[in-house]
Amino acid sequence: MRQLVVLGLVLVLAGIVLEGAAAAGECGRASADRVALRLAPCISAADDPQSTPTSSCCSAVHTIGQSPSCLCAVMLSGTARAAGIKPEVAITIPKRCNMADRPVGYKCGDYTLP
């Protein structure tokens, strides 16, 4: 009987772990829309390709950019669209921030990271 209880607990825990893994998206457990809020300092840089991104913008982009799929999802998110972000400009921010380890050539929807 005890073995059945232990087996039941193991199966329940495995189900919880697998459910959590399935719930994780491009940005892990946080939605791309939620992570997009961290890029608030980048609003002007995402609107004007000639503007120099602020250090706080570059810091946020570098952190989020550790996962290219997350960075892409954030730049194409509903939150970014609602904020008036231009994806074709936003995609250039990692380069304008001199992010050395940016994934050059990474396809992000219809855009490619320079």
Secondary structure as a PSIPRED ss2 file (coil, helix, strand):
# PSIPRED VFORMAT (PSIPRED V4.0)

   1 M C   1.000  0.000  0.000
   2 R H   0.000  1.000  0.000
   3 Q H   0.000  1.000  0.000
   4 L H   0.000  1.000  0.000
   5 V H   0.000  1.000  0.000
   6 V H   0.000  1.000  0.000
   7 L H   0.000  1.000  0.000
   8 G H   0.000  1.000  0.000
   9 L H   0.000  1.000  0.000
  10 V H   0.000  1.000  0.000
  11 L H   0.000  1.000  0.000
  12 V H   0.000  1.000  0.000
  13 L H   0.000  1.000  0.000
  14 A H   0.000  1.000  0.000
  15 G H   0.000  1.000  0.000
  16 I H   0.000  1.000  0.000
  17 V H   0.000  1.000  0.000
  18 L H   0.000  1.000  0.000
  19 E H   0.000  1.000  0.000
  20 G H   0.000  1.000  0.000
  21 A H   0.000  1.000  0.000
  22 A H   0.000  1.000  0.000
  23 A H   0.000  1.000  0.000
  24 A C   1.000  0.000  0.000
  25 G E   0.000  0.000  1.000
  26 E C   1.000  0.000  0.000
  27 C C   1.000  0.000  0.000
  28 G E   0.000  0.000  1.000
  29 R C   1.000  0.000  0.000
  30 A C   1.000  0.000  0.000
  31 S C   1.000  0.000  0.000
  32 A H   0.000  1.000  0.000
  33 D H   0.000  1.000  0.000
  34 R H   0.000  1.000  0.000
  35 V H   0.000  1.000  0.000
  36 A H   0.000  1.000  0.000
  37 L H   0.000  1.000  0.000
  38 R H   0.000  1.000  0.000
  39 L H   0.000  1.000  0.000
  40 A H   0.000  1.000  0.000
  41 P H   0.000  1.000  0.000
  42 C H   0.000  1.000  0.000
  43 I H   0.000  1.000  0.000
  44 S H   0.000  1.000  0.000
  45 A H   0.000  1.000  0.000
  46 A H   0.000  1.000  0.000
  47 D H   0.000  1.000  0.000
  48 D C   1.000  0.000  0.000
  49 P C   1.000  0.000  0.000
  50 Q C   1.000  0.000  0.000
  51 S C   1.000  0.000  0.000
  52 T C   1.000  0.000  0.000
  53 P C   1.000  0.000  0.000
  54 T C   1.000  0.000  0.000
  55 S H   0.000  1.000  0.000
  56 S H   0.000  1.000  0.000
  57 C H   0.000  1.000  0.000
  58 C H   0.000  1.000  0.000
  59 S H   0.000  1.000  0.000
  60 A H   0.000  1.000  0.000
  61 V H   0.000  1.000  0.000
  62 H H   0.000  1.000  0.000
  63 T H   0.000  1.000  0.000
  64 I H   0.000  1.000  0.000
  65 G C   1.000  0.000  0.000
  66 Q C   1.000  0.000  0.000
  67 S C   1.000  0.000  0.000
  68 P H   0.000  1.000  0.000
  69 S H   0.000  1.000  0.000
  70 C H   0.000  1.000  0.000
  71 L H   0.000  1.000  0.000
  72 C H   0.000  1.000  0.000
  73 A H   0.000  1.000  0.000
  74 V H   0.000  1.000  0.000
  75 M H   0.000  1.000  0.000
  76 L C   1.000  0.000  0.000
  77 S C   1.000  0.000  0.000
  78 G H   0.000  1.000  0.000
  79 T H   0.000  1.000  0.000
  80 A H   0.000  1.000  0.000
  81 R H   0.000  1.000  0.000
  82 A H   0.000  1.000  0.000
  83 A C   1.000  0.000  0.000
  84 G C   1.000  0.000  0.000
  85 I C   1.000  0.000  0.000
  86 K C   1.000  0.000  0.000
  87 P H   0.000  1.000  0.000
  88 E H   0.000  1.000  0.000
  89 V H   0.000  1.000  0.000
  90 A H   0.000  1.000  0.000
  91 I C   1.000  0.000  0.000
  92 T C   1.000  0.000  0.000
  93 I H   0.000  1.000  0.000
  94 P H   0.000  1.000  0.000
  95 K H   0.000  1.000  0.000
  96 R H   0.000  1.000  0.000
  97 C C   1.000  0.000  0.000
  98 N C   1.000  0.000  0.000
  99 M C   1.000  0.000  0.000
 100 A C   1.000  0.000  0.000
 101 D C   1.000  0.000  0.000
 102 R C   1.000  0.000  0.000
 103 P C   1.000  0.000  0.000
 104 V C   1.000  0.000  0.000
 105 G C   1.000  0.000  0.000
 106 Y C   1.000  0.000  0.000
 107 K E   0.000  0.000  1.000
 108 C E   0.000  0.000  1.000
 109 G C   1.000  0.000  0.000
 110 D C   1.000  0.000  0.000
 111 Y E   0.000  0.000  1.000
 112 T E   0.000  0.000  1.000
 113 L C   1.000  0.000  0.000
 114 P C   1.000  0.000  0.000
